[in-house]
Amino acid sequence: MWNFLSSLFTPMVPVPQISADDLKQILDLKMLIVLIDVRTCSELTRGKIPGCINIPLDELEEVIEQKVPEKDTPLYLYCLSGT
């Protein structure tokens, strides 16, 4: 498992957060990133950001290495609640 991904699931390690406006700016600049929507399939009915990968949060650790093989690309995760 990737060390940085493992740290996301350790409650003692703070995860940097950005605003929706900051993410929009990154997307507008067409920066090389991986955008992961961690909502459930039923939550996706509200819409999604074009180009994102859907990996429900409860499946993330199991499939992240298959879905995102490039470890050097910045990851941005988003969910329904924003927390």
N, CA, C and O atoms as CSV, one atom per row, in Angstrom:
chain,resi,resn,atom,element,x,y,z
A,1,MET,N,N,0.862,-1.190,0.000
A,1,MET,CA,C,0.000,0.000,0.000
A,1,MET,C,C,0.895,1.235,0.000
A,1,MET,O,O,1.960,1.255,0.618
A,2,TRP,N,N,0.448,2.237,-0.691
A,2,TRP,CA,C,1.215,3.477,-0.739
A,2,TRP,C,C,1.273,4.107,0.641
A,2,TRP,O,O,0.280,4.136,1.369
A,3,ASN,N,N,2.450,4.612,0.992
A,3,ASN,CA,C,2.603,5.244,2.301
A,3,ASN,C,C,1.714,6.458,2.456
A,3,ASN,O,O,1.088,6.636,3.501
A,4,PHE,N,N,1.644,7.305,1.427
A,4,PHE,CA,C,0.830,8.518,1.570
A,4,PHE,C,C,-0.646,8.179,1.661
A,4,PHE,O,O,-1.379,8.869,2.369
A,5,LEU,N,N,-1.111,7.146,0.975
A,5,LEU,CA,C,-2.519,6.764,1.054
A,5,LEU,C,C,-2.817,6.166,2.421
A,5,LEU,O,O,-3.865,6.439,3.006
A,6,SER,N,N,-1.903,5.356,2.928
A,6,SER,CA,C,-2.095,4.796,4.260
A,6,SER,C,C,-2.227,5.900,5.293
A,6,SER,O,O,-2.997,5.778,6.246
A,7,SER,N,N,-1.479,6.975,5.105
A,7,SER,CA,C,-1.549,8.077,6.070
A,7,SER,C,C,-2.906,8.775,6.049
A,7,SER,O,O,-3.300,9.387,7.041
A,8,LEU,N,N,-3.623,8.689,4.934
A,8,LEU,CA,C,-4.948,9.306,4.877
A,8,LEU,C,C,-5.923,8.626,5.823
A,8,LEU,O,O,-6.893,9.239,6.268
A,9,PHE,N,N,-5.671,7.368,6.128
A,9,PHE,CA,C,-6.570,6.617,6.980
A,9,PHE,C,C,-6.095,6.570,8.425
A,9,PHE,O,O,-6.682,5.862,9.244
A,10,THR,N,N,-5.051,7.306,8.745
A,10,THR,CA,C,-4.560,7.411,10.110
A,10,THR,C,C,-5.135,8.687,10.717
A,10,THR,O,O,-4.812,9.781,10.254
A,11,PRO,N,N,-5.970,8.575,11.732
A,11,PRO,CA,C,-6.651,9.748,12.263
A,11,PRO,C,C,-5.725,10.839,12.800
A,11,PRO,O,O,-6.133,11.996,12.895
A,12,MET,N,N,-4.490,10.490,13.151
A,12,MET,CA,C,-3.581,11.476,13.730
A,12,MET,C,C,-2.929,12.369,12.679
A,12,MET,O,O,-2.329,13.386,13.029
A,13,VAL,N,N,-3.031,12.017,11.410
A,13,VAL,CA,C,-2.379,12.780,10.348
A,13,VAL,C,C,-3.406,13.683,9.682
A,13,VAL,O,O,-4.373,13.187,9.104
A,14,PRO,N,N,-3.216,15.009,9.752
A,14,PRO,CA,C,-4.183,15.899,9.090
A,14,PRO,C,C,-4.091,15.786,7.565
A,14,PRO,O,O,-3.003,15.655,7.005
A,15,VAL,N,N,-5.229,15.839,6.919
A,15,VAL,CA,C,-5.281,15.782,5.463
A,15,VAL,C,C,-5.526,17.192,4.955
A,15,VAL,O,O,-6.518,17.820,5.327
A,16,PRO,N,N,-4.636,17.698,4.109
A,16,PRO,CA,C,-4.857,19.048,3.578
A,16,PRO,C,C,-6.181,19.110,2.811
A,16,PRO,O,O,-6.551,18.168,2.110
A,17,GLN,N,N,-6.879,20.225,2.955
A,17,GLN,CA,C,-8.133,20.427,2.248
A,17,GLN,C,C,-8.037,21.694,1.412
A,17,GLN,O,O,-7.346,22.647,1.772
A,18,ILE,N,N,-8.749,21.683,0.284
A,18,ILE,CA,C,-8.825,22.879,-0.548
A,18,ILE,C,C,-10.298,23.192,-0.771
A,18,ILE,O,O,-11.164,22.339,-0.578
A,19,SER,N,N,-10.565,24.403,-1.173
A,19,SER,CA,C,-11.941,24.815,-1.431
A,19,SER,C,C,-12.372,24.357,-2.823
A,19,SER,O,O,-11.545,23.988,-3.657
A,20,ALA,N,N,-13.665,24.389,-3.051
A,20,ALA,CA,C,-14.202,24.073,-4.381
A,20,ALA,C,C,-13.659,25.050,-5.422
A,20,ALA,O,O,-13.380,24.661,-6.556
A,21,ASP,N,N,-13.510,26.316,-5.037
A,21,ASP,CA,C,-12.957,27.308,-5.963
A,21,ASP,C,C,-11.517,26.989,-6.335
A,21,ASP,O,O,-11.119,27.152,-7.488
A,22,ASP,N,N,-10.723,26.529,-5.349
A,22,ASP,CA,C,-9.331,26.149,-5.630
A,22,ASP,C,C,-9.274,24.962,-6.579
A,22,ASP,O,O,-8.450,24.930,-7.493
A,23,LEU,N,N,-10.155,23.979,-6.362
A,23,LEU,CA,C,-10.190,22.826,-7.251
A,23,LEU,C,C,-10.609,23.244,-8.657
A,23,LEU,O,O,-10.043,22.770,-9.642
A,24,LYS,N,N,-11.585,24.120,-8.751
A,24,LYS,CA,C,-12.017,24.606,-10.070
A,24,LYS,C,C,-10.856,25.270,-10.797
A,24,LYS,O,O,-10.683,25.080,-12.001
A,25,GLN,N,N,-10.069,26.039,-10.076
A,25,GLN,CA,C,-8.915,26.704,-10.683
A,25,GLN,C,C,-7.904,25.662,-11.190
A,25,GLN,O,O,-7.355,25.814,-12.281
A,26,ILE,N,N,-7.663,24.626,-10.415
A,26,ILE,CA,C,-6.750,23.560,-10.834
A,26,ILE,C,C,-7.279,22.879,-12.086
A,26,ILE,O,O,-6.524,22.614,-13.022
A,27,LEU,N,N,-8.576,22.596,-12.102
A,27,LEU,CA,C,-9.184,21.956,-13.273
A,27,LEU,C,C,-9.147,22.867,-14.494
A,27,LEU,O,O,-8.898,22.403,-15.606
A,28,ASP,N,N,-9.394,24.163,-14.296
A,28,ASP,CA,C,-9.353,25.110,-15.403
A,28,ASP,C,C,-7.957,25.224,-16.011
A,28,ASP,O,O,-7.817,25.465,-17.210
A,29,LEU,N,N,-6.933,25.054,-15.188
A,29,LEU,CA,C,-5.550,25.120,-15.665
A,29,LEU,C,C,-5.120,23.813,-16.332
A,29,LEU,O,O,-4.018,23.711,-16.872
A,30,LYS,N,N,-6.005,22.819,-16.285
A,30,LYS,CA,C,-5.743,21.508,-16.894
A,30,LYS,C,C,-4.458,20.880,-16.359
A,30,LYS,O,O,-3.695,20.260,-17.101
A,31,MET,N,N,-4.234,21.053,-15.051
A,31,MET,CA,C,-3.081,20.440,-14.398
A,31,MET,C,C,-3.264,18.932,-14.378
A,31,MET,O,O,-4.392,18.442,-14.340
A,32,LEU,N,N,-2.177,18.203,-14.402
A,32,LEU,CA,C,-2.222,16.752,-14.370
A,32,LEU,C,C,-2.522,16.292,-12.943
A,32,LEU,O,O,-1.655,16.351,-12.070
A,33,ILE,N,N,-3.746,15.838,-12.714
A,33,ILE,CA,C,-4.172,15.347,-11.411
A,33,ILE,C,C,-5.075,14.138,-11.622
A,33,ILE,O,O,-5.518,13.860,-12.736
A,34,VAL,N,N,-5.337,13.430,-10.533
A,34,VAL,CA,C,-6.357,12.395,-10.519
A,34,VAL,C,C,-7.426,12.866,-9.544
A,34,VAL,O,O,-7.149,13.114,-8.371
A,35,LEU,N,N,-8.637,12.983,-10.041
A,35,LEU,CA,C,-9.760,13.431,-9.232
A,35,LEU,C,C,-10.622,12.220,-8.913
A,35,LEU,O,O,-11.136,11.558,-9.815
A,36,ILE,N,N,-10.776,11.937,-7.631
A,36,ILE,CA,C,-11.514,10.756,-7.201
A,36,ILE,C,C,-12.754,11.177,-6.428
A,36,ILE,O,O,-12.676,11.890,-5.427
A,37,ASP,N,N,-13.885,10.722,-6.914
A,37,ASP,CA,C,-15.171,10.935,-6.262
A,37,ASP,C,C,-15.403,9.735,-5.348
A,37,ASP,O,O,-15.569,8.616,-5.835
A,38,VAL,N,N,-15.416,9.947,-4.042
A,38,VAL,CA,C,-15.526,8.838,-3.099
A,38,VAL,C,C,-16.968,8.603,-2.634
A,38,VAL,O,O,-17.199,7.928,-1.631
A,39,ARG,N,N,-17.925,9.161,-3.363
A,39,ARG,CA,C,-19.335,8.961,-2.995
A,39,ARG,C,C,-19.816,7.582,-3.439
A,39,ARG,O,O,-19.215,6.936,-4.298
A,40,THR,N,N,-20.913,7.155,-2.831
A,40,THR,CA,C,-21.527,5.888,-3.212
A,40,THR,C,C,-22.210,6.040,-4.564
A,40,THR,O,O,-22.434,7.154,-5.038
A,41,CYS,N,N,-22.537,4.912,-5.176
A,41,CYS,CA,C,-23.213,4.938,-6.475
A,41,CYS,C,C,-24.538,5.685,-6.398
A,41,CYS,O,O,-24.888,6.411,-7.329
A,42,SER,N,N,-25.273,5.522,-5.316
A,42,SER,CA,C,-26.554,6.230,-5.198
A,42,SER,C,C,-26.361,7.737,-5.072
A,42,SER,O,O,-27.219,8.505,-5.510
A,43,GLU,N,N,-25.257,8.171,-4.486
A,43,GLU,CA,C,-24.986,9.604,-4.360
A,43,GLU,C,C,-24.577,10.223,-5.700
A,43,GLU,O,O,-24.706,11.433,-5.886
A,44,LEU,N,N,-24.089,9.406,-6.629
A,44,LEU,CA,C,-23.661,9.911,-7.933
A,44,LEU,C,C,-24.815,10.448,-8.766
A,44,LEU,O,O,-24.590,11.166,-9.740
A,45,THR,N,N,-26.043,10.112,-8.400
A,45,THR,CA,C,-27.196,10.594,-9.163
A,45,THR,C,C,-27.313,12.111,-9.105
A,45,THR,O,O,-28.007,12.706,-9.930
A,46,ARG,N,N,-26.653,12.740,-8.157
A,46,ARG,CA,C,-26.658,14.205,-8.039
A,46,ARG,C,C,-25.751,14.871,-9.074
A,46,ARG,O,O,-25.744,16.095,-9.207
A,47,GLY,N,N,-24.984,14.056,-9.806
A,47,GLY,CA,C,-24.043,14.588,-10.785
A,47,GLY,C,C,-22.619,14.346,-10.331
A,47,GLY,O,O,-22.364,13.963,-9.189
A,48,LYS,N,N,-21.691,14.579,-11.258
A,48,LYS,CA,C,-20.279,14.410,-10.922
A,48,LYS,C,C,-19.435,15.355,-11.757
A,48,LYS,O,O,-19.899,15.908,-12.754
A,49,ILE,N,N,-18.220,15.529,-11.348
A,49,ILE,CA,C,-17.280,16.388,-12.069
A,49,ILE,C,C,-16.728,15.585,-13.249
A,49,ILE,O,O,-16.243,14.470,-13.057
A,50,PRO,N,N,-16.795,16.133,-14.463
A,50,PRO,CA,C,-16.268,15.413,-15.628
A,50,PRO,C,C,-14.803,15.016,-15.438
A,50,PRO,O,O,-13.993,15.805,-14.951
A,51,GLY,N,N,-14.482,13.797,-15.825
A,51,GLY,CA,C,-13.112,13.309,-15.747
A,51,GLY,C,C,-12.741,12.641,-14.436
A,51,GLY,O,O,-11.631,12.128,-14.292
A,52,CYS,N,N,-13.660,12.644,-13.479
A,52,CYS,CA,C,-13.340,12.027,-12.193
A,52,CYS,C,C,-13.445,10.507,-12.285
A,52,CYS,O,O,-14.068,9.960,-13.195
A,53,ILE,N,N,-12.827,9.854,-11.333
A,53,ILE,CA,C,-12.935,8.407,-11.172
A,53,ILE,C,C,-13.796,8.188,-9.939
A,53,ILE,O,O,-13.548,8.797,-8.899
A,54,ASN,N,N,-14.804,7.329,-10.037
A,54,ASN,CA,C,-15.609,7.032,-8.857
A,54,ASN,C,C,-15.054,5.789,-8.175
A,54,ASN,O,O,-15.018,4.703,-8.753
A,55,ILE,N,N,-14.622,5.976,-6.930
A,55,ILE,CA,C,-14.217,4.873,-6.064
A,55,ILE,C,C,-14.867,5.148,-4.712
A,55,ILE,O,O,-14.383,5.992,-3.958
A,56,PRO,N,N,-15.951,4.451,-4.395
A,56,PRO,CA,C,-16.578,4.682,-3.089
A,56,PRO,C,C,-15.563,4.543,-1.961
A,56,PRO,O,O,-14.683,3.684,-2.006
A,57,LEU,N,N,-15.694,5.388,-0.962
A,57,LEU,CA,C,-14.713,5.445,0.119
A,57,LEU,C,C,-14.464,4.086,0.757
A,57,LEU,O,O,-13.326,3.763,1.100
A,58,ASP,N,N,-15.508,3.289,0.920
A,58,ASP,CA,C,-15.314,1.986,1.558
A,58,ASP,C,C,-14.566,0.987,0.672
A,58,ASP,O,O,-14.217,-0.097,1.141
A,59,GLU,N,N,-14.312,1.321,-0.587
A,59,GLU,CA,C,-13.550,0.466,-1.499
A,59,GLU,C,C,-12.170,1.044,-1.833
A,59,GLU,O,O,-11.370,0.394,-2.505
A,60,LEU,N,N,-11.901,2.232,-1.377
A,60,LEU,CA,C,-10.712,2.974,-1.801
A,60,LEU,C,C,-9.411,2.211,-1.571
A,60,LEU,O,O,-8.602,2.079,-2.490
A,61,GLU,N,N,-9.206,1.717,-0.376
A,61,GLU,CA,C,-7.946,1.020,-0.086
A,61,GLU,C,C,-7.765,-0.223,-0.941
A,61,GLU,O,O,-6.640,-0.569,-1.304
A,62,GLU,N,N,-8.860,-0.897,-1.266
A,62,GLU,CA,C,-8.780,-2.134,-2.033
A,62,GLU,C,C,-8.388,-1.904,-3.492
A,62,GLU,O,O,-7.655,-2.711,-4.064
A,63,VAL,N,N,-8.866,-0.817,-4.101
A,63,VAL,CA,C,-8.728,-0.670,-5.561
A,63,VAL,C,C,-7.887,0.515,-6.015
A,63,VAL,O,O,-7.707,0.709,-7.218
A,64,ILE,N,N,-7.372,1.304,-5.094
A,64,ILE,CA,C,-6.659,2.520,-5.495
A,64,ILE,C,C,-5.458,2.211,-6.386
A,64,ILE,O,O,-5.217,2.932,-7.354
A,65,GLU,N,N,-4.715,1.178,-6.089
A,65,GLU,CA,C,-3.526,0.879,-6.887
A,65,GLU,C,C,-3.877,0.399,-8.287
A,65,GLU,O,O,-3.105,0.616,-9.221
A,66,GLN,N,N,-5.023,-0.248,-8.453
A,66,GLN,CA,C,-5.470,-0.677,-9.782
A,66,GLN,C,C,-5.990,0.500,-10.592
A,66,GLN,O,O,-5.699,0.615,-11.783
A,67,LYS,N,N,-6.755,1.370,-9.955
A,67,LYS,CA,C,-7.396,2.478,-10.667
A,67,LYS,C,C,-6.446,3.637,-10.912
A,67,LYS,O,O,-6.612,4.381,-11.878
A,68,VAL,N,N,-5.441,3.801,-10.038
A,68,VAL,CA,C,-4.485,4.905,-10.152
A,68,VAL,C,C,-3.071,4.341,-10.024
A,68,VAL,O,O,-2.460,4.422,-8.958
A,69,PRO,N,N,-2.554,3.769,-11.113
A,69,PRO,CA,C,-1.230,3.144,-11.021
A,69,PRO,C,C,-0.070,4.132,-10.903
A,69,PRO,O,O,0.989,3.771,-10.390
A,70,GLU,N,N,-0.248,5.369,-11.366
A,70,GLU,CA,C,0.823,6.365,-11.328
A,70,GLU,C,C,0.863,7.014,-9.942
A,70,GLU,O,O,-0.015,7.804,-9.593
A,71,LYS,N,N,1.880,6.677,-9.165
A,71,LYS,CA,C,1.960,7.136,-7.779
A,71,LYS,C,C,2.388,8.598,-7.632
A,71,LYS,O,O,2.203,9.188,-6.568
A,72,ASP,N,N,2.955,9.186,-8.679
A,72,ASP,CA,C,3.460,10.555,-8.566
A,72,ASP,C,C,2.428,11.615,-8.921
A,72,ASP,O,O,2.672,12.804,-8.713
A,73,THR,N,N,1.296,11.213,-9.447
A,73,THR,CA,C,0.265,12.167,-9.842
A,73,THR,C,C,-0.521,12.602,-8.609
A,73,THR,O,O,-0.973,11.755,-7.839
A,74,PRO,N,N,-0.691,13.910,-8.409
A,74,PRO,CA,C,-1.457,14.384,-7.243
A,74,PRO,C,C,-2.882,13.853,-7.266
A,74,PRO,O,O,-3.527,13.831,-8.314
A,75,LEU,N,N,-3.371,13.426,-6.106
A,75,LEU,CA,C,-4.730,12.936,-5.953
A,75,LEU,C,C,-5.581,13.987,-5.246
A,75,LEU,O,O,-5.147,14.613,-4.279
A,76,TYR,N,N,-6.784,14.165,-5.742
A,76,TYR,CA,C,-7.772,15.020,-5.086
A,76,TYR,C,C,-9.015,14.179,-4.908
A,76,TYR,O,O,-9.539,13.633,-5.879
A,77,LEU,N,N,-9.496,14.065,-3.674
A,77,LEU,CA,C,-10.684,13.296,-3.371
A,77,LEU,C,C,-11.804,14.246,-2.976
A,77,LEU,O,O,-11.580,15.248,-2.297
A,78,TYR,N,N,-13.016,13.911,-3.415
A,78,TYR,CA,C,-14.154,14.699,-2.945
A,78,TYR,C,C,-15.324,13.805,-2.633
A,78,TYR,O,O,-15.435,12.683,-3.129
A,79,CYS,N,N,-16.215,14.344,-1.777
A,79,CYS,CA,C,-17.377,13.573,-1.351
A,79,CYS,C,C,-18.605,14.479,-1.333
A,79,CYS,O,O,-18.534,15.648,-1.713
A,80,LEU,N,N,-19.704,13.938,-0.897
A,80,LEU,CA,C,-20.948,14.688,-0.863
A,80,LEU,C,C,-20.934,15.807,0.162
A,80,LEU,O,O,-21.367,16.923,-0.122
A,81,SER,N,N,-20.438,15.509,1.352
A,81,SER,CA,C,-20.524,16.475,2.444
A,81,SER,C,C,-19.414,17.511,2.444
A,81,SER,O,O,-19.571,18.583,3.029
A,82,GLY,N,N,-18.297,17.209,1.799
A,82,GLY,CA,C,-17.190,18.156,1.797
A,82,GLY,C,C,-16.289,18.036,3.009
A,82,GLY,O,O,-15.408,18.872,3.209
A,83,THR,N,N,-16.494,17.012,3.816
A,83,THR,CA,C,-15.630,16.838,4.998
A,83,THR,C,C,-14.740,15.645,4.846
A,83,THR,O,O,-13.949,15.347,5.741
